[in-house]
Amino acid sequence: MITWFSELILCASNFGNKGAGRTPLNWDIRSGIALGAACGIEYLHSQGPNVSHGNIKSSNILLTKSYEARVSDFGLANIVGPSSSPNRVLGYRAPEVTDPRKVSQKADVYSFGVLLLELLTGKAPTHSILNEEGIDLPRWVQSVVREEWTSEVFDLELLRYQNVEEEMVQLLQLSVDCAAQYPDKRPTMSQVRSRIEELRRSSLPDDLTALPA
């Protein structure tokens, strides 16, 4: 069975369904999705310096029944042109991208950073909370962190788990690094994959038992 990450995060998020039948996404699942998606994008980038995905977003991340991530729609942005849902895509698009058919690897990294923020916060990058305009997710996260309210960033579901606070903050910092304003300030996907692997190694032995509600 294949599902879309965008649908799963919507169901499990702060703004999604909280009733019976919702799918809780703990740290192990979310960090595993992050690693799987990073590996997929890294592989694409390894095919040549001019090879990029061009349209990294949550609806292009497919999940198997065991929550293994699969990156889909590679190369379609160059064929079909601009998306029919520009507001949704703009939430992931790097600020330097003017032509959606010409996206660099560092622009892919920016989009992946937004994807990580979505994974950590449970908020879609253009999700409308009080109005039709939605939020600029990287800017919102940076403003909250700047005020030293870092815990306010994370999806409540993540805050229910013990002993992963440091790893959550590390992934948040990686997300912010990926979504840096200037391309040369962003890491490569190989560096991103390596950092996710490292923080997962430090967190997997921990007790992930949820606190009583």
N, C-alpha and C positions, 0 to 999 in steps of 0.2 A: 504494500500500500504506500502510495506517495501522497504527501500533503505539502502545502505551501507554508513556508516559514511565516509569511505575512499573516496568514489566517490563524496560525497557532499562537503567535504573539498577541494578536488582537483578542483571542479567546482567553488568554491567560493574564492579560495586562490589567493595569489599574482601571482602564476605561472600558475593558471588555466584560464578558460574562463572569460573574462571581458565584453562580449557582452550581447545582449538581451537574456533573458531566463536564465541567471545565477541565482543562489539562494544565496541571501545575508544572511550571518549568523551574526546576531547581538549578543550583550553580553547575552541577556536573553536566546536565543537559545543555545549558546555555553555553558554557565554555567549550563543550564538545562541538556544538554547532559552529561556534566561532572558529575553532581550529579546522574543522572540515571545510568550511567555506574559504578560509585563508589558504589551505593547501590547494584547493581547486584553482583559485586565482593565481597563486604562485606558479602553478604548473603552466597556466596559459602564458604568463609573463616570461617563463623560461624558454618559450619557443622563439623568442627574438625581441630585440629592444623596441620594435615598433608594434608588437602584438599586445593588444589590450582587449578587455571585455567590452567596455563602452557603456554598460547599462547595469551596473551593480545596484540592486535594490532588493528588499525583502521578498517581493513577489517573484524574483528570479532565483531564489534559494529554495530548492525542493528538499524535503526530508523523507527518509525511509521510515518504516515502522519503528525502527530502533533509533530514530532521530539522527541518523547520519546525513550530513549535508551534501547536497549535489548542486553545483552551480549550473544554471540553465541559460538558454538564449544567447550563447556566445556568438558574437558577430552579427546578430540581427539588427542592431542599431544602425550599422553601416548600410543595410539593405533596405529596411523599411522607413528609415528617416525618423523624424521627430515623433515622439509618442503622442497618442491621442489623449493622454492624461498628463498634460505638461506640468500642472501644479504638483502632482505626485512625484514626477521625475525630478523636478527642480529641487526638491528637498534633499536629494542625494548628489546633485551635480556640483562639481568643484567650481569655485568662483571664476577660475580662468577659462572655463569651457564656454566658447561662444558658438561652436558648431557641434551638435550632438553626434555627428558622424566622425568627428576627429577628437578622440579622447585618448590622452596619454596614459601610461602606466601609473604615473603619480596621481592622475585624476581618478583612476580606479581605486587607488589607496584612499583618497578622500571619501569616495562613496562607501568603501568598506568601513571607514571610521564611523560614518553616520549609521551604517548597519549595526556596528558594535554598540553605539549609543542606544539604538532602538532595542537591542537585546538586553541592555542593562537597565534601561528606564521603563520599558514597556510602553513607550510612546512612539507613535509613528512620526517621522520628521515633519510632516505637514498635517498632523492630526488636528482637527478643529475642536477646541475645548469650549471656548466662549463665543467664537465668531467663525466666519467662513475662511479667514486667512490662515488659521493654524499657527504653528510655532516653527521657528528656526531652531532645530534641535541642538546643533553644535553651539550656537550662541547662547541658548537657554542654559545648557549644561555649564558652559564657561562662566556665565554670570552667577550661577548658584555656587559653584566651586570657589569663585573669587570671594564670595561672601562667607566662605568657610562653613557652608551648610551642606557639605558633600553627601551626607546620609540622605538628604532630601531628594537627591538625584535618582536613587535606586528604586526599582520596582519593589513594592511592599513584599511580594512573594520572595524575593531574594533576602530581605531583611529577616525572614523567619528562620534562616539557617545559621548554624553556629560555625565559628572558626574559619570563615572565608572572607572576613572583612578586608584583610590586607590584599588578598588576590583580587577582590572586586575593585578595590581602589587602583591596583596595578593595571587591570584591564581598562578601567575608566581613563587612566592616564594615557594608555596606548591609543584609545579611541580619540582622545583630544589631539595626540601627536599626529595621528593619521589625518584628522580633519583640520590640520593647520592651514592658515590662509594661503601661504606661499608653498608651491610645489617642492622647492629644495629643502624645506623644513620637514617634509614628511619622510617616514622610513620607507624602505622597499618592502615588497610583500614577503621576501625571504626573511627580513628582519622581523616583520610582523608575526609570521608563522613561528619563528624561533622564540619570540617573547611569549606567545600564547602557550606554546609547549612547555616553557619553563614554569610559568605560573600554574599551569595544570598539574605539573609534577609536584609542585609544592602544596597543592590543595587536595589532591586525590586521596591521600592517606587520612585526611581529617574526617572527623565524625560529621556527616551531613544530615544528621537527624533533625527534623523540624522541631521547633519549640512548640509547646502547647498553645493552641489558639486562645 
